[in-house]
């Protein structure tokens, strides 16, 4: 019997593997050059194989830059050069780095995608089990860009600029509201912060750190060298819209129980939108909703 690890280290096997890898990349490059539109039409079928090749073979990854495509939420597929030319200065942060928002689930993350599109941002579609590994790989290959999943922060902070919005709350008011909002969430997993957002934006938005989520996803799939993150508990950022009328309503409410009820309902809706309201809490929330209709 010949072990797998022995074969992987065998010089002849490596030569054969390298030869096959080059033949595949040459064929893909030829397909792209011959008919870019036809290649783009097949991208969804080719993507997983190309991504795997890029993650496991550095030489393939370098050659794949010629035909690697980036798909956005309009289903348009472009090369890296075309992508950077399209986003121009629109998606540069205050440090001069180009931010590329992406979604792992365009349907379920629509609430985060819509405001990004309204700002003129191009949102990429990075789906599948290799997505977190791929964005890490691409950031290493292109150090002038950074990928951020659309649900990693509120739209005001997704691409940081020098501009700062005005908050309707002062520090004292934030101190009064914060414990009420914190009381609407279970345990210590939810960290409340105030963000000056548009009054029409959601009163409460739950996001998850790009770094922590990415590391945990990589650990779950395997590889990436971030095994320690898998054991860490999930944590979420609760962005309270300082300019939303609901916050002012909570501040102005005299009855403490009504304050808590308003915060709890807003918090439950925010958790529901992220699939974080489960079990007995979800049942109770639905029953209360029906009772209000009766």
N, C-alpha and C positions, 0 to 999 in steps of 0.2 A: 504493500500500500504506500502511496505517495501522498504526503500531507499537502494541504492547500497552501500553507505558509511557505513550504519548500518551493512549490511551483512558482509562487509569486516572486520569490527572490532569485529564481533561476535566470541566468543571463540570456539564454536562448528564448525563454518564455517572454522575457521583457522585450526582446527584439521583435518577436512576433506581434506582441501586444502593441508596441509602438508603431509597427508597420500598418497594422489594421486600423489603428487610431488615425494615422495620417491619411490612409485611403478613404476613410469615412469623412474626415474633415474636408479633404479635397473634393469629394463628391458633393457634399453639402454646399461648399463654396461655389462649385460649378453650377449647381441647381439655382443658387441665388443669383449669380451673375447672368445666367441664361434667361431667367424669367422671375424677377423680384416679386411681381404680383402673385404669381402662382405659388411661390415659396411662402409668401405671407399668408396665403389662404390655407396652407398646410401647417402653419406655425403651431396651432394648438396640439397637433399630433406629434410634431417634431420636438417641441419644447422640452419635454421631460427627459428625452434622450440627450439632447444637447446640454441641458443643465447638468445631468449626471456626468457627462464627459468632461465638462468644464471643472467640476468639483473633484474629479478623480485623476485628471491628467493635465498637468500644467502646460504641456506643449499643445494639447488640444484646445485648452482654454485660450491660449494666445492666438491660435489660428481661428478660433470661433468668433473672435472680435469682428471678423469680416462679415459674418452672416448672422450674428446674434441680433434678435429683434426685440423691441420693447412694445408691448401691446398696451393701449390705454382703454379707458372706459367707453370710447366710441368705436372700439374694435379696430382702430387704425394701428398698423404695425410699422415701426420705423427703426432705423439703425441708431446706434448711440450718437453718431455725429448729427443725424437729422433731429434727434430728440433734443440735444443741447441747443441746436440752432433754433428750434421751435420755442423753447421756454425762455430763451434770451435772458434779459435782466429781470423778468417777472418773478422768477423763483430763486433769486439770490438772497441769502440772509445778510444780516448786518456784518458778518465776517467775510463776505464774498464767496461763500460756499453755495453751490447750487443744490437746492433741496428738491428731491423727487418724491412727492407723496405717492403712496401706492395702497392698493386694497387687496386683501386676501379673499374677499367675498363681496363682490359689488352689490349684490342684492341685499344682504343683511347689514351692510355698512353704508347704505344709501344716505342715512342721516348725517354722516360725516363727509361723504363724497359731494353731496349737493352744495354745501357752502364753499367747498374748495373750488368747484367748477364755477360758482358765481363770482369768485375772485379772479377767475381766468387761469387757474392752475390746471396743469395737465396731470391727471391721476392715472398712474400705471396700474395694470392688473398683474399681480404677482401671486399666483395661486399654487396650490399643491404642497406636498410634504417637504419639498426642497427649497421652498421660498425663503425661509429665514437664512438658510445656508447661502443661497444665491445672492441675496442683498449684501451679505457680509463679503462674499467673494468679489462682487462688483465694486463695492466701496474700496477694497484693496487694489483693484485694477484701475479704478478711476478716483484718485484721492481728492479731486476737486468737487466731488458730489457726495451727498448724503441721502440715504433713503429713509423716509419716515412713513410708517403706516398711518393712514388717515385718522384712525381712532386712538393714536398715541398721545394726542393733545387736542385742545380746542383749536378752532381755526385761527384764532387771534395769535396763538403761540406756535402754530405748526411751522411757519417760516418767520423767524424772529427778525424784526426790523428796528430801526431807530425810533419809529413812531410809537407813541404810547397813548392809549385811549384814556378818557377821563372816567373815573369811578364816581358813582352817585353816593357811595358810602365813605365815611371817614373811618379812621382806625377804631374809634370808640363804638361806632355802629357795627363794625365787623366783629368786635369782641362780644357784642350783645347777641348777634345772630349766630355766630359760629357754634356755640354749644347746642343750640336748638337744632341746627342742621346735623351736627355730629350725632345727636341723639336719635336721628331718623335712620341711622345705619347700624347694623349689627357688628359687634367685635371691634378689632383694631385694624382691620384690613383696609378701611376707607379713610383717606387723608383729605381733609377739607381745606380748600384754598379759595380765595376770591379773585375773580378775573373780570376786568372791565370789558364787557361784551355789548353787542347791539341789544337794545331792549326787546327786540323781536326774537332773539335767539333763545334757546331753552334755558329755563331758570337753573337747572342742574344738569351737568354733563359728566358722565363717568368715563375716564380714560385710563389707559394702562401704559406705563413707561415702555418706550420702544426698546430700551436696552434690556430690561428684565424680561419682557415678554419674548424677545428674540432669543435670549440665552436659554430660557426654559424650553422654547420650541426646539432649539438645536439639540438640547440635551435629550428631549423626548424622542427625537428621530434618531439620534446617535451622532457622535462626532462633535467637533467644534471645540473640544477641550473645556466645556463648561458644565461638567457633571455636577458640580457643587450647587448649581442654581436650581436643579431639579427638586432638591429637598426643601427649598425655601418656600414659605407660604405665599399665596397670591396676594398682591397688594394693588390698590386702585386709588387714583386721584379723583377727588370729587371737586369739580370746578363749579363754583357758585357764581352765577351771573350777577354781578354787583349792580347792574343797571336794569334788571328785570322787575316789573311791577310787583311780582309775588314777594320779592325780598322786602320791598317797602310795606307790603301788606302784613307780612310777618312782624316787621318792626312796629307797625302801628296797632297791631292787635293787642287788646288789653288782657284778654283771657289767656292764661298760660297753656291751658289744654288745647285751645283752638290754635295757638301758635305751633304746638307740637303736632297737631293733626295736619295742618297745612304742610309743614316740613316733611312729615311722614309720607303723605300722599305724593309730594313732588319727588321725594327720594325713591319711593317704590316705583314710580313711573320711570325714573332714570335707570333703576336696576332692571326693570322689565325690558326696557329698550336694549339692554346689553345681555339679556338672557341670564341675569344674576338673581332674579326673583324666583325662588323655587319652593317646592314642597308646601308645607303648611302656610307659609307666608303668601305664596301665590294663590292658594285656595282662598285664604282670608281676603286678599285684595280683590279677587273676582267677586266673591260674595258681597263685599261692601259696595262694589260697583253696581251690582244688580239691585241691591237694596235701595240705592240712591235713585234708581230709575223707577222703582215701584211707587 
